[in-house]
């Protein structure tokens, strides 16, 4: 890269896995927008919020960004970006109609999104220990439409591996709008959370939607009855490499012969994406499209609220088998360093899930500080 | 898959690498469109023209398609598609503004496409033995715009490995329209065809575009002067696995540290795509986006006139090195069975590149039939 050493210095100071390129991506986003919110800068640069925030601090220290409400370039920053990085274009070439996602929700289906939003407003609270982080109703409907467009719904036996995104309900509503019929040859939801399954069953019943649910922890091999019984699976698994491998393997166990997969995932740095793509190859899954920014999430601010959607074709599904998995799986297990809090009252430091502390901040608040009983906690920055 | 055995039977009769899914894709395209040209059905189903044509014949034999000018379903075909395949939707959900490509050409840049079209109309004739098959000026400009959008042009040292697509000229014209400046820190074109390089140099000089050319056969390692000297490379290599691996390896040799790659390629069946993706992994190239149908070609009818564009990030570029390559590389070398002709006068059968026959049909016409001297030849269907 030709970028000067300041980018490298910021990348080093923030331990940025994307390297100087990640810093340049933030500067490019700010330069093109004039000024923008941290959240939007993170999204544009495909970086997690805490990472974008750390980069912002370093760029402020270096005098390239100004301390204002949003992010904006200082005069020195503008000079640097134009002269040293060679930027000059502020034009946005992403499609204005679909924001580059390729799939649009036709006007006539807009009411479906509103109906879905009203339904999911009644959903049970999110269990973050299971990496639950529901996508927006808009995203759930776009996933269903993408499946319809690409032949993954009509006449297909569809399996959803985890469905805190309520894609099963989006598919059902879409079928009702498309001639009042079940588009598929059956939709089955497998989930480890009975509260979530009960909500989906109740909502489906209320809305006249056909739907099967199976309570099952995917760390165990698929029940025999589900093996080789589906044409398509859809999943938005835990955002760890082992989580991806496990859910994809179980999905492959479920496919009859060949078949399709819709796989939603975090937008990882290139070195980790390479590891994920080796998992695809190992499992005999060929990538057909990759759509960055396709998925929007209401809650997952840490991920910049967006994620990618990958369409895969199973070339050798029968080859994929995995015995019971007993290793760490969810983000909280793999990256516990992300989840440290300080008691606002006594200053005690609590790392979730360690030394007897609860696994979630919600549980911590309910239990109170072990030292003083306080119930207000401040999130600490990342621990190494 | 739940599809009945007729799909399997057609897939077997046409030796279809996509299997029954490929036959279903043709039927879905015809059903959604009502009736359409073979060429458009091939494009929709992402199948090469000869393959789509063979499927059509089998579906006609089976009574599902009718013999008409375009492809259309017989009443039996419509029954089959609706009842046995479960299709019912005729709605097209691909973005109407960008056709799902994600990048649009703004109105103000339309004249650039016309200027580029006028320039490439003067280009030398295509050398099919080098797998030359220029993309449309529209596609060349969209590639340049995608590079601008994704930070692969401004302030970057850009290498084009082969440029029968005239992307170098599109980049130059775009820079002129964007403030009359060279967007990049230099564009270098490496090509094995001196006619093509002379055309690019001449056009660049006429248009006031900055451009370096290097005559070099990529079967040889990159010249030392080009190694580790670029931030970005762009290529549309020979459509063979070895061609892809070779061009990607040379591109990685050229990258300074990290860096980006725009890789255009045929839309292969999933089993072959899986092999290609293993090549990406082996070379340390992480896929960032895959855009089916992004590239349009004027001449490559056999590929349905469209191809995919893949954006890659080089994670470990220094690891990639390849000595001189002396194996088969171009399509004509790897798949000579595709290129059989019959003399219209005496009926003699000629396989290009074998038994002393020329490598191209153009050369064959110039030389005349070895048996009778005739100069009219009919293309034969594929040989095993």
Interface residues (C-beta under 8 A of the other chain):
Chain A: X1 X2 X3 X19 X20 X21 X24 X25 X28 X84 X85 X86 X87 X88 X89 X91 X92 X93 X94 X95 X96 X97 X98 X100 X101 X102 X103 X104 X106 X145 X146 X148 X149 X151 X154 X155 X156 X157 X178 X179 X181 X183 X184 X185 X231 X256 X257 X258 X259 X270 X271 X273 X274 X277 X278 X280 X281 X284 X285 X286 X287 X288 X289 X290 X291 X292 X313 X314 X315
Chain B: X1 X2 X3 X19 X20 X21 X24 X25 X28 X84 X85 X86 X87 X88 X89 X91 X92 X93 X94 X95 X96 X97 X98 X100 X101 X102 X103 X104 X106 X145 X146 X148 X149 X151 X154 X155 X156 X157 X178 X179 X181 X183 X184 X185 X231 X256 X257 X258 X259 X270 X271 X273 X274 X277 X278 X280 X281 X284 X285 X286 X287 X288 X289 X290 X291 X292 X313 X314 X315
